[in-house]
Amino acid sequence: MPAITATFWVIKVLSTTIGETFADYLAVNVGLGPAVTDAIMFVLLVAALVVQLRTRSYTPWIYWLCVVLVSIVGTQITDFCTDTLGVPLAASTAAFAVLLAVVFTIWYRQERTLAITSINTPRREGFYWAAILTTFALGTAAGDFATEALNLGFRNGALIFGGLILATWIASRLGVGQVLTFWIAYVLTRPLGASLGDLLTQDKDLGGLALGASITSALFLAAIVVLVAREQVLVGRHGVVEKGAGPRGGRGKDLAWASAITMAVAVAGFAFSLAQGSPPVTDPQADAVQTAVTAGGTGASVAAQPVHPKTKLGNLSRFAVIVADVQDKITQNDLTGAKTRVKDLEVAWDDAEAGLKPRDAGKWHQLDDQIDAVLTALRASNPRQADCTAAVNRLMQTLNSFDGR
């Protein structure tokens, strides 16, 4: 196991963010879908853990590869419970908290310690990785629950979760048990990393820096590579023999490296954001969708209403424009073209999730379910025009109903 230093925490937060964005990229942008992405990540995680468990000494690149993959799989477990099984975030948060308590209880009864510095046997390392996986699932559920229930948004979320981690560090300095504070901080880094990632990737009209997932992932990956490479060099230079010892590079130099890399990522992120400029200011009336909606699949047409959300979601006309295109292709029985075009809706909606969902979680879920219905209808093995028409009409009518203040 690595030493618990500033570098450890920086890599942990960065790996949390890049793990989530990479999984979303495979599932949505590449088009593998959640099921295939989940299967691929699970297989990769098992393979990486086999290598890690067979390694007798701390090998940074293997360890951190496992952390990234555990981050992805832990997030996917929570997303599966929420999106596929429909489990409320409050329930999944409680369930994962109980599960983590069970893991810790069994671990302590077997080994009489939960300290990361004492992980020097295969059984202890097995307990450790089980706890790590559960902390990622718990951190995802708890972070999403807090964001939705309290309408925090990713900017406030980053400040709050960052503040909680700082408070945990202060508590450890004041004498609170290091094992307890370590695991509390470990859970909190998951929602912190997600909030920071959303802050960088979300559009500026949603309060983000609009870097996008690709640039954000590239920046974070480069930072991880630099810090892990330094860890690898230190391990080789100092010859760590046992897991749990960590490299001996000096905490002063470690803090300097961690601070420098963090500052470099921040400066690069702001530079990219400024280079992209501000989004154009548009009038929602001018952006209104000028199309027709086929009412109830009966063939009767009604003019689409200008999109003026009566919720806190904001201007949804950019999504309505895509829906109108999909609707037009379905009307012409061009289901292949509609299937291609609806991909743009899926990507745009998923990209905006972190910015829209905290504003009005109920209305967001309503639209999300209806978008999923359109995707399901168009991506069926033998799609039927009537099913696709009914699904897209329902979605368009819901968008048009958000026209109050």
C-alpha positions in Angstrom: 0.0 0.0 0.0 1.2 3.6 -0.6 2.1 6.0 2.2 -0.7 8.4 3.1 0.7 11.6 1.8 -0.5 14.7 -0.1 0.3 12.8 -3.3 -1.9 10.0 -2.2 -4.9 12.3 -1.8 -4.3 14.2 -5.0 -4.1 11.1 -7.1 -7.1 9.7 -5.3 -9.3 12.7 -6.2 -8.0 12.8 -9.8 -8.5 9.1 -10.3 -12.1 9.4 -9.0 -12.9 12.0 -11.6 -11.2 10.4 -14.5 -12.7 7.0 -13.7 -16.2 8.4 -13.9 -15.7 10.5 -17.1 -14.0 7.5 -18.8 -16.9 5.2 -18.0 -19.4 7.7 -19.3 -17.4 8.2 -22.4 -17.4 4.5 -23.2 -21.1 4.1 -22.4 -22.5 7.2 -24.2 -20.0 8.7 -26.6 -18.5 5.4 -27.9 -21.9 3.8 -27.7 -21.1 0.6 -25.8 -24.0 1.1 -23.5 -24.1 0.6 -19.7 -24.3 -3.2 -19.8 -21.3 -3.7 -22.0 -19.3 -1.0 -20.3 -20.1 -2.5 -16.9 -18.9 -5.9 -18.1 -15.7 -4.6 -19.5 -14.8 -2.6 -16.5 -15.6 -5.5 -14.1 -13.4 -7.9 -16.1 -10.5 -5.4 -16.1 -10.9 -4.8 -12.4 -10.7 -8.5 -11.6 -7.6 -8.9 -13.8 -5.9 -5.8 -12.2 -6.7 -7.0 -8.6 -5.3 -10.5 -9.4 -2.0 -8.8 -10.5 -2.1 -6.5 -7.4 -2.7 -9.4 -5.0 0.1 -11.4 -6.5 2.5 -8.5 -6.1 4.7 -8.7 -3.0 5.8 -5.1 -3.0 4.1 -1.8 -3.5 4.0 -1.1 -7.2 2.5 2.3 -7.8 1.2 1.9 -11.4 -0.6 -1.4 -10.5 -2.1 0.0 -7.3 -3.5 3.1 -8.9 -4.8 1.3 -11.9 -6.8 -0.8 -9.4 -8.1 2.4 -7.7 -9.2 3.9 -11.0 -11.0 0.7 -12.0 -12.6 0.3 -8.6 -13.8 3.9 -8.9 -15.5 3.1 -12.2 -17.1 -0.1 -11.0 -18.2 1.4 -7.6 -19.8 4.2 -9.5 -21.5 1.8 -11.9 -22.9 -0.2 -9.0 -24.6 2.8 -7.6 -25.8 4.0 -11.0 -27.3 0.5 -11.7 -29.2 0.6 -8.5 -30.5 4.1 -9.1 -31.2 4.1 -12.9 -32.0 0.5 -13.6 -33.5 -0.9 -10.4 -35.0 2.4 -9.4 -33.6 2.3 -5.8 -33.9 5.8 -4.2 -30.6 7.4 -3.4 -31.5 7.6 0.3 -32.0 3.9 0.4 -28.9 3.0 -1.5 -26.8 5.4 0.7 -28.1 3.7 3.8 -27.6 0.2 2.3 -24.0 0.9 1.3 -23.3 2.5 4.7 -24.5 -0.7 6.4 -22.5 -2.9 3.9 -19.3 -0.9 4.7 -20.0 -1.3 8.4 -20.3 -5.0 7.9 -17.0 -5.2 5.9 -15.2 -3.2 8.7 -16.8 -5.4 11.4 -15.7 -8.6 9.8 -12.3 -7.2 8.9 -11.7 -6.0 12.5 -12.9 -9.3 14.1 -10.5 -11.2 11.9 -7.5 -9.0 12.0 -8.0 -6.7 15.0 -7.0 -3.6 13.0 -8.3 -1.5 10.1 -5.1 0.5 9.6 -3.9 0.8 6.0 -0.3 0.6 7.2 -1.0 -2.9 8.5 -2.1 -4.4 5.2 0.7 -6.9 4.7 -1.1 -10.2 4.2 -3.4 -11.4 1.3 -6.4 -11.6 3.6 -6.0 -8.1 4.9 -5.6 -6.8 1.4 -8.7 -8.6 0.4 -10.7 -6.8 3.1 -9.0 -3.6 2.1 -10.2 -3.8 -1.6 -13.7 -4.9 -0.5 -13.8 -1.8 1.7 -12.5 0.5 -1.1 -15.1 -0.8 -3.5 -17.9 -0.1 -1.0 -16.6 3.3 -0.2 -16.8 4.3 -3.9 -20.4 3.0 -4.1 -21.3 4.8 -0.8 -19.5 8.0 -1.8 -21.4 8.1 -5.2 -24.8 7.5 -3.6 -24.2 9.9 -0.7 -22.8 12.6 -2.9 -25.7 12.3 -5.4 -28.2 12.2 -2.6 -26.8 15.3 -0.9 -26.7 17.2 -4.2 -30.3 16.4 -5.1 -31.9 16.6 -1.7 -30.1 19.9 -0.8 -29.9 21.3 -4.4 -26.2 21.9 -3.8 -25.0 21.9 -7.4 -21.5 21.0 -8.3 -19.9 24.3 -7.3 -21.4 24.3 -3.8 -20.8 20.5 -3.7 -17.1 21.0 -4.3 -16.8 23.6 -1.6 -18.8 21.6 0.9 -17.2 18.2 0.4 -13.8 19.9 0.3 -14.6 21.6 3.5 -15.6 18.4 5.1 -12.3 16.8 4.1 -10.5 19.7 5.6 -12.5 19.4 8.8 -11.6 15.7 8.9 -7.9 16.5 8.5 -8.1 19.1 11.4 -9.8 16.5 13.5 -7.0 14.0 12.9 -4.5 16.7 13.9 -6.4 17.3 17.1 -6.1 13.6 18.1 -9.2 11.9 16.6 -8.2 8.4 15.5 -6.3 8.3 12.3 -8.0 5.1 11.1 -11.4 6.7 11.5 -10.5 10.0 9.9 -8.7 8.2 7.0 -11.9 6.2 6.0 -14.1 9.2 6.4 -11.9 11.3 4.1 -11.7 8.3 1.7 -15.5 8.3 1.3 -15.7 12.1 0.9 -13.1 12.2 -1.9 -15.6 10.4 -4.2 -18.3 13.2 -4.2 -15.5 15.8 -4.1 -13.9 14.3 -7.3 -17.3 14.1 -9.0 -18.1 17.8 -8.2 -14.7 19.0 -9.4 -15.1 17.0 -12.6 -18.6 18.4 -13.2 -17.3 22.0 -12.5 -14.7 21.5 -15.3 -16.9 19.7 -17.8 -20.3 21.4 -17.6 -21.3 24.2 -20.0 -20.8 27.8 -18.8 -24.6 28.4 -18.8 -24.8 25.7 -16.2 -22.1 27.3 -14.1 -19.1 25.1 -15.3 -15.9 25.9 -17.2 -17.0 24.0 -20.4 -13.8 22.1 -20.8 -15.6 18.9 -21.8 -14.9 15.4 -20.7 -12.0 14.9 -23.2 -9.9 17.8 -22.1 -10.7 17.3 -18.4 -9.8 13.6 -18.7 -6.5 14.4 -20.5 -5.5 17.0 -17.9 -6.2 14.7 -15.0 -4.6 11.7 -16.7 -1.4 13.7 -17.4 -1.3 14.7 -13.7 -1.8 11.2 -12.5 0.9 9.8 -14.8 3.4 12.4 -13.5 2.7 11.7 -9.9 2.5 7.9 -10.3 5.8 8.0 -12.3 7.4 9.9 -9.4 6.1 7.3 -7.0 7.5 4.5 -9.2 10.9 6.1 -9.3 11.0 6.5 -5.5 10.0 2.9 -5.0 12.8 1.8 -7.3 15.3 4.1 -5.7 14.5 3.2 -2.1 13.7 -0.5 -2.6 10.4 -0.9 -0.7 10.1 -4.5 0.3 6.7 -4.9 2.0 3.3 -3.6 1.1 2.2 -0.9 3.5 5.6 0.7 3.8 5.3 3.2 0.9 8.2 5.1 -0.8 10.4 7.2 1.4 10.8 10.4 -0.6 10.4 13.0 2.1 7.1 14.6 3.0 8.3 18.1 2.2 9.1 17.2 -1.4 5.9 15.2 -1.7 3.8 18.2 -0.6 5.6 20.4 -3.1 5.0 18.0 -6.0 1.4 17.5 -5.1 0.8 21.3 -4.8 2.6 22.0 -8.1 0.6 19.4 -10.0 -2.7 20.6 -8.5 -1.8 24.2 -9.4 -0.8 23.2 -13.0 -4.1 21.4 -13.5 -6.0 24.4 -12.2 -4.1 26.9 -14.4 -4.5 24.8 -17.5 -8.2 24.3 -16.9 -8.8 28.1 -16.5 -6.6 28.8 -19.6 -8.7 26.3 -21.7 -11.9 27.8 -20.4 -10.8 31.4 -21.2 -9.7 30.4 -24.7 -13.2 29.0 -25.4 -14.8 32.3 -24.5 -18.3 32.8 -23.2 -21.4 31.2 -24.7 -23.6 33.5 -26.9 -26.6 35.1 -25.2 -29.8 34.0 -26.8 -33.5 34.7 -26.4 -35.5 31.6 -25.5 -38.3 33.0 -27.7 -35.9 33.1 -30.6 -34.8 29.6 -29.8 -38.3 28.2 -29.8 -38.8 25.1 -31.8 -40.8 25.8 -34.9 -42.1 22.3 -35.7 -45.3 20.2 -35.3 -46.1 17.6 -32.7 -48.2 14.7 -33.7 -50.7 14.5 -30.8 -51.1 11.1 -29.2 -50.0 9.2 -32.3 -53.4 9.8 -34.0 -52.1 11.9 -36.9 -53.5 15.2 -35.5 -50.9 17.9 -35.5 -50.5 20.8 -33.1 -47.9 23.6 -33.2 -45.0 23.2 -30.8 -45.0 25.7 -28.0 -42.0 27.9 -27.3 -39.9 26.3 -24.6 -40.0 28.4 -21.5 -39.3 26.1 -18.6 -41.6 26.6 -15.6 -39.1 24.6 -13.6 -35.6 25.5 -12.4 -34.1 23.5 -15.2 -33.5 26.5 -17.4 -33.7 26.9 -21.2 -34.3 23.4 -22.6 -34.8 24.5 -26.3 -31.4 23.0 -27.3 -32.8 19.5 -26.4 -36.2 20.3 -28.0 -34.5 21.1 -31.3 -32.9 17.6 -31.4 -36.2 16.0 -30.3 -38.0 17.9 -33.2 -35.4 16.5 -35.7 -35.9 13.0 -34.3 -39.7 13.4 -34.5 -39.6 14.6 -38.1 -37.5 11.6 -39.1 -39.9 9.2 -37.4 -42.8 10.8 -39.1 -41.1 10.1 -42.4 -40.5 6.5 -41.3 -36.7 7.1 -41.4 -36.1 5.1 -38.2 -32.4 4.6 -39.0 -31.9 8.4 -39.3 -33.9 8.9 -36.2 -31.8 6.4 -34.3 -28.6 8.2 -35.4 -29.9 11.6 -34.5 -31.2 10.5 -31.1 -27.6 9.7 -30.2 -27.0 13.5 -30.1 -29.8 13.9 -27.6 -28.4 11.1 -25.4 -24.9 12.7 -25.3 -26.2 16.3 -24.8 -28.6 15.2 -22.0 -26.0 13.1 -20.2 -23.4 15.9 -20.5 -25.8 18.4 -18.9 -27.0 16.0 -16.1 -24.8 17.4 -13.4 -25.9 21.0 -14.1 -29.6 20.3 -14.6 -30.4 17.6 -12.1 -29.8 19.6 -8.9 -32.0 22.4 -10.2 -35.2 20.3 -10.2 -34.6 16.6 -9.6 -38.2 15.7 -10.1 -38.6 17.3 -13.5 -35.2 16.1 -14.6 -36.2 12.5 -13.8 -39.4 12.9 -15.6 -37.6 14.0 -18.8 -34.9 11.4 -18.3 -37.4 8.6 -18.2 -39.1 9.8 -21.3 -35.8 10.2 -23.1 -35.0 6.6 -22.1 -38.3 5.5 -23.6 -37.4 7.1 -26.9 -34.0 5.5 -26.9 -35.5 2.1 -26.1 -38.1 2.4 -28.9 -35.6 3.4 -31.6 -33.0 0.9 -30.5 -35.3 -2.1 -30.4 -34.2 -5.1 -32.5 -37.3 -4.4 -34.7 -38.4 -0.9 -34.0 -42.0 0.0 -34.8 -42.9 3.4 -36.1 -46.0 3.6 -33.9 -44.0 2.9 -30.7 -41.3 5.4 -31.6 -44.0 8.0 -32.5 -45.8 7.6 -29.2 -42.5 7.9 -27.2 -41.2 11.0 -29.0 -44.5 12.8 -29.0 -44.8 12.3 -25.2 -41.3 13.7 -24.8 -42.0 16.7 -27.0 -45.3 17.5 -25.2 -43.5 17.4 -21.9 -40.9 19.8 -23.1 -43.6 22.1 -24.4 -45.4 22.0 -21.1 -42.5 23.6 -19.3 -43.6 27.1 -20.4 -44.3 28.9 -17.1 -42.1 31.0 -14.9 
